[in-house]
Amino acid sequence: MRIGILGAGHIAIKMAMTLKDRPECRCAVGSRSYEKARDFARQYGFTHAYGSYEELVADPDVDLIYVATPHSHHFAHASLAINHGKAVLCEKAFTTNAREAEELLRLAEEKGVFITEAIWTRYMPFSTTIRETIDSGIIGQPKFLTANLSYPIDWKERLMRPELGGGALLDIGVYTLNFARMCFGTDIVDVKSACLTSATGMDMQETITLIYRDGRMASLQSSAYCADPRFGIIGGTKGYIVVENINNPLRATVYSEDHQPIRTLEAPPQITGFEYQLAACEEALRNGWLESPFMPHAETLAVMRLMDILRAQWGVRFPADEG
């Protein structure tokens, strides 16, 4: 699988580092600046560098386009790749809103092109381990989940600008939502929330409560103002599980109801954690699939619709919402 990276920023570097031992995959990189693309290609061993995204997606040697631009550009750049017949791994958040996501998935289906969302935690084998541990009954009946993920990143311009799909939700809150849905499922009947907004109207700190049909609840917190432990905790009638760093879980500890540790779970060694979504893309392309079972299109749409509901509750809007 030969990969073309669309964009040459921080997240693109992480993907390039993931491919350091796979020269056969490091095909091309495209940027709005040829110099930036050239320097990226030289540093990370990519064979081709392009000074425009159009040149990148037109490269006949590229099998998969990894879209690594800001949220606000995902729809346009993934559409560009699809219209050139290229499979797409699109960074989270998939798009800025559900309408764009629906249009993008419809286009991919019409063109018969594979696309999946690069929400890396969905593809990690340790995520399956956590879910299997919950389902095993070791903590009894799961009742309550908490998840927090915060970083002091309010200084980043893209977080403050509506036209870039700013705010904490699409950047980091999306991980807490995915963690809850992976651990507790999708039968959510009510959503309650509160947030603090910036002077530019972007959500910067929020708390979200998901209420499930069977009475379970998930309490989720995210902030672009501060750091926090990044823990996920699943509470059950006989104990609880503490997951360290829901953004890239490497360890989880099972506790009894009297707070005694009874089992420690460790994730397998990883390069960066991005390798699992690449493996999923390879599997899909090998089998001719248009979506990955690790992050089905229906689930991508459900998360985007949920984030639309939350932003509506907060009065947070992007220019793309007017389209």
C-alpha positions in Angstrom: 0.0 0.0 0.0 1.6 3.2 -1.2 0.6 6.2 0.9 0.3 9.9 0.0 0.1 12.4 2.9 -2.0 15.4 2.2 -0.6 18.1 4.5 2.8 18.4 6.1 2.0 19.5 9.6 2.3 17.9 13.1 -0.1 15.0 12.6 1.5 14.3 9.2 4.9 13.9 10.9 3.4 11.3 13.3 2.2 9.3 10.3 5.6 9.6 8.6 7.3 8.3 11.8 4.9 5.4 11.8 6.2 4.4 8.3 9.9 4.8 9.2 10.5 1.0 8.7 8.2 0.7 5.7 9.9 2.5 2.8 7.6 0.8 0.3 4.7 2.7 1.7 6.4 6.2 1.8 5.2 7.3 -1.6 4.4 11.0 -1.7 3.6 14.1 0.3 1.7 17.2 -0.8 1.6 20.7 0.6 0.5 24.1 -0.5 4.3 24.9 -0.4 6.6 22.9 -2.6 9.5 23.7 -0.4 7.7 22.4 2.7 6.7 19.2 0.9 10.3 18.8 -0.4 11.8 19.2 3.0 9.2 16.8 4.5 9.9 14.2 1.8 13.7 14.4 2.3 13.5 14.2 6.1 11.1 11.2 6.2 12.1 9.3 3.1 9.1 9.9 0.8 9.8 9.5 -2.9 7.7 12.3 -4.3 6.9 15.9 -3.1 4.2 18.1 -4.6 3.5 21.8 -4.1 -0.2 21.3 -4.5 -2.8 18.8 -3.3 -4.1 18.3 -6.9 -0.7 17.0 -8.0 -0.6 14.6 -5.1 -4.0 13.0 -5.7 -3.2 12.7 -9.4 -0.1 10.6 -8.7 -0.8 7.2 -10.2 1.5 5.5 -7.8 -0.5 6.5 -4.7 -3.0 4.0 -3.3 -4.2 5.8 -0.2 -4.5 9.5 0.7 -4.0 10.3 4.4 -5.8 13.7 4.9 -3.9 15.5 7.6 -5.2 19.1 7.3 -7.5 21.0 9.7 -11.1 19.8 10.3 -12.5 22.6 8.1 -10.6 21.3 5.1 -11.4 17.5 5.4 -14.5 17.6 3.3 -12.8 19.4 0.4 -9.6 17.4 0.5 -11.2 14.0 1.0 -13.6 14.8 -1.9 -10.6 15.8 -4.1 -9.0 12.4 -3.4 -12.2 10.5 -4.0 -12.9 12.2 -7.3 -9.4 11.0 -8.4 -10.3 7.5 -7.4 -8.0 7.4 -4.3 -8.8 5.6 -1.1 -8.9 7.9 1.9 -7.9 7.8 5.6 -9.3 11.1 6.9 -8.2 12.5 10.2 -10.7 13.1 13.0 -12.9 14.9 13.3 -14.1 13.4 10.0 -15.7 16.7 8.9 -17.0 19.9 10.6 -20.6 18.7 10.7 -22.9 15.7 9.9 -24.1 17.2 6.6 -20.6 17.3 5.2 -20.0 13.8 6.5 -23.1 12.5 4.8 -22.2 14.1 1.5 -18.6 12.8 1.6 -19.7 9.2 2.4 -22.3 9.4 -0.4 -19.6 10.6 -2.8 -17.3 7.7 -1.8 -20.2 5.2 -2.3 -21.0 6.6 -5.7 -17.4 6.4 -6.8 -16.8 3.0 -5.2 -13.9 4.3 -3.2 -12.8 3.3 0.3 -12.8 5.9 3.0 -12.5 5.7 6.8 -12.0 8.1 9.7 -8.6 8.2 11.4 -9.8 8.1 15.0 -6.8 5.9 16.0 -8.3 4.6 19.3 -11.0 2.7 17.3 -8.3 0.6 15.6 -6.2 -0.3 18.6 -6.3 -3.9 19.8 -6.2 -2.7 23.4 -9.6 -1.0 22.8 -11.0 -4.5 22.1 -9.3 -5.8 25.3 -11.0 -3.1 27.4 -14.4 -3.8 25.9 -14.0 -7.6 26.4 -12.9 -7.0 30.0 -16.1 -4.9 30.7 -18.2 -7.6 29.1 -16.5 -10.4 31.0 -18.4 -9.6 34.2 -15.3 -9.1 36.3 -16.7 -5.7 37.5 -20.3 -7.0 37.6 -22.9 -4.9 35.7 -21.4 -1.7 34.3 -23.4 1.3 35.4 -21.3 4.5 35.1 -18.5 5.7 33.0 -16.3 8.8 33.3 -13.7 10.0 30.8 -11.6 13.2 30.7 -9.2 14.5 28.2 -7.7 18.0 28.4 -4.6 19.8 27.2 -3.7 23.5 27.6 -3.9 24.3 23.9 -6.0 27.4 23.8 -3.0 29.3 22.4 -3.3 27.3 19.1 -4.9 29.5 16.4 -7.0 26.7 14.9 -8.8 26.2 18.3 -10.0 29.8 18.3 -11.1 30.2 14.7 -14.7 29.2 13.6 -13.6 28.9 10.0 -11.1 26.2 10.9 -13.7 24.2 12.9 -12.2 25.3 16.2 -13.0 24.5 19.8 -12.3 21.6 22.1 -15.0 19.2 21.0 -13.8 18.3 17.5 -10.2 18.3 18.6 -10.2 16.4 21.9 -13.8 15.9 23.1 -14.4 13.6 20.1 -12.1 11.1 21.9 -14.3 11.0 25.0 -17.4 10.4 22.9 -15.7 7.6 21.1 -14.5 6.1 24.4 -18.0 6.1 25.8 -19.5 4.5 22.6 -16.8 1.9 22.5 -17.3 0.9 26.1 -21.0 1.4 26.6 -22.4 1.1 23.1 -24.7 3.4 21.1 -28.2 3.2 22.6 -28.1 6.8 23.9 -31.5 8.3 24.6 -30.6 11.7 26.0 -27.6 14.2 26.0 -27.1 16.9 28.5 -24.1 19.3 28.5 -22.6 22.7 29.4 -19.6 24.5 28.1 -17.5 27.7 28.3 -16.9 29.5 25.0 -14.0 31.8 23.9 -14.4 35.4 22.7 -14.6 33.9 19.2 -17.5 31.7 20.1 -15.7 28.4 20.2 -16.2 25.8 22.9 -13.1 25.6 25.0 -14.2 23.6 28.1 -17.2 21.3 28.4 -18.9 18.6 30.3 -21.2 16.1 28.6 -23.6 13.5 30.1 -24.8 10.6 27.9 -27.9 8.8 29.2 -28.4 5.2 28.0 -31.8 3.4 27.6 -30.9 0.8 30.2 -30.0 3.5 32.8 -26.3 3.6 32.4 -24.6 7.0 32.2 -21.4 8.5 30.9 -19.9 11.7 32.2 -17.3 13.2 29.8 -15.1 16.3 30.3 -12.7 18.1 28.0 -10.8 21.4 28.2 -8.5 23.3 26.0 -7.5 25.4 29.0 -5.7 22.9 31.2 -4.2 19.5 31.6 -5.9 16.6 33.4 -5.2 12.9 34.1 -6.8 11.7 30.8 -8.4 8.8 32.7 -11.4 6.7 31.7 -13.2 4.9 34.6 -15.9 2.2 34.1 -17.8 1.5 37.3 -19.7 -1.7 37.9 -21.6 -3.4 40.7 -18.6 -5.5 41.7 -15.7 -3.2 40.9 -14.3 -0.8 38.4 -11.7 -0.4 35.6 -9.3 2.5 35.4 -8.0 3.2 31.9 -4.9 5.4 31.7 -4.9 7.9 28.9 -8.0 7.4 26.8 -6.3 9.1 23.9 -3.8 6.2 23.6 -4.5 3.6 26.3 -1.5 1.5 27.2 -2.6 0.2 30.6 -5.8 -0.5 32.4 -6.2 -1.7 36.0 -9.2 -3.7 37.3 -10.2 -3.0 40.9 -12.6 -4.9 43.2 -15.5 -3.1 44.9 -13.3 -2.6 48.0 -10.7 -0.8 45.8 -8.1 -3.5 45.7 -6.3 -4.0 42.3 -7.0 -7.5 41.0 -5.7 -7.3 37.4 -3.5 -5.1 35.2 -3.9 -5.1 31.5 -1.1 -3.9 29.2 -1.3 -2.9 25.6 1.0 -4.5 23.1 4.1 -2.6 22.1 3.5 0.0 19.4 5.4 2.3 17.0 3.1 5.3 17.4 -0.3 3.7 17.6 -1.1 4.9 14.0 0.0 1.5 12.6 -3.3 -0.1 13.5 -5.4 2.2 11.3 -2.9 1.6 8.5 -3.3 -2.1 8.9 -7.1 -1.7 8.8 -6.8 0.3 5.5 -4.6 -2.4 4.0 -7.1 -5.1 5.0 -10.0 -3.1 3.5 -8.2 -2.4 0.2 -7.0 -6.0 -0.1 -10.6 -7.2 0.3 -12.3 -4.5 -1.8 -14.2 -3.0 1.1 -15.6 0.5 1.0 -15.4 0.9 4.8 -13.6 -0.6 7.8 -15.4 -2.7 10.4 -13.3 -0.9 13.1 -15.0 2.4 12.3 -18.0 1.8 10.2 -19.5 4.8 8.2 -22.7 4.6 10.3 -20.6 5.1 13.5 -18.7 8.1 12.0 -22.1 9.6 11.1 -23.5 9.0 14.5 -20.6 10.7 16.2 -20.8 13.7 13.9 -24.6 14.0 14.5 -23.9 13.8 18.3 -21.4 16.6 18.0 -23.9 18.7 16.0 -26.4 18.3 18.8 -23.8 19.4 21.4 -22.8 22.4 19.4 -26.4 23.4 19.0 -26.9 23.2 22.7 -23.9 25.6 23.2 -24.7 27.9 20.3 -21.3 27.1 18.7 -21.4 27.5 14.9 -19.0 27.2 12.0 -19.3 28.9 8.6 -19.7 25.4 7.1 -22.9 25.0 9.0 -24.5 27.6 6.8 -23.8 25.6 3.6 
